[in-house]
Amino acid sequence: MKSRRMIWLGLALFVCGVTITPRGNPRLQDPTVYQQMNQAERATFVSGQARRIAKEISGREYNFTPAFEAAIRNRIESYVKRIGNGNNQLGKSDARLIFERGQTQAPILSSAFKARNVSQLIGLYIPAVESEYVNLQSANAAGAIGMFQFLPKTGEKYGLTESDLLDVQKSADAAARYIADATRKFEGDPMKEALAILSYNRGVNNVERDIATFVTPRTRQCSICALTDQSYRLDANFQQENVYYVPSFFAAAIIGENPQAFGLQTQPLSSF
């Protein structure tokens, strides 16, 4: 009897044009969910995912400001515009290609960082920002080379020879040691991991000076937010490059750990 009633109910709903939505959050099952969200929904999604990534790399809650979360969102939008663009040029290439390359490198990257007791997510997404997972053979204007874009002088400090700079496994290990050292430098800061990531791009000494100059007891709860908010007071290099580094890291991690939410038919890089 119950079964017959359900059949008649289904027929009635069909005739009336009523659709029953399955239980659960249908957005999580939609591969292009982010692109379909309105601005408020995107803000909520990014806020939640940024805090989740932060907790995974630190074991603690990060108290990001709305302005910093907006900076992350802006970087995500840059990636989203590149999904399916068919471009192969580094810095402009199809975002699908970036994360496909990431899949290939993920086991080496994760293993190297885990071995140094550093979050695998840091190891997975620093090279996304640095080189989009391309082991760059030619030095850039500053002299940086390889997937982790080490400067030869910094590489030498961590025991890397010139040829080692192009060895992904050796450079990943050196990068993990750099992040571990930088994190210890900022011990006591609630955002020490984020500051270590910033240091990878800006240098530890510069970040220490920035914090001493621009971070107050009131803003120390989110020191990376304070530096980003006051970027106009920092030097030109910070304004033109460093200010985008940590937001770009979180943007890459959010996409890489939620690929299907952006229409990428793959699994999170941390699962490889």
Buried (B, 14 or more C-beta within 10 A) or exposed (E): EEEEEEEEEEEEEEEEEEEEEEEEEEEEEBEEBBEEBEEEEBBEBBBEBBBBBBEBBBEEEBEBBEEBBBBBBBBBEEBBEBBEBEEEEEEEBBBBBBBEBBBEBBEBBBBBBEEBEBBBBBBBBBBBBBBBBBBBEEBEEEEBBBBBBBBBEBBBBBEBEEEBBBBBEBBBBBBBBBBBBBBEBBEEBBBBBBBBBBBBBBBBEBBBEBBEEBBEEEBBBBBBBBBBBBBEEBEEEBEEEBBBBBBBBBBBBBBBBBBBBBBBEBEBBBEB
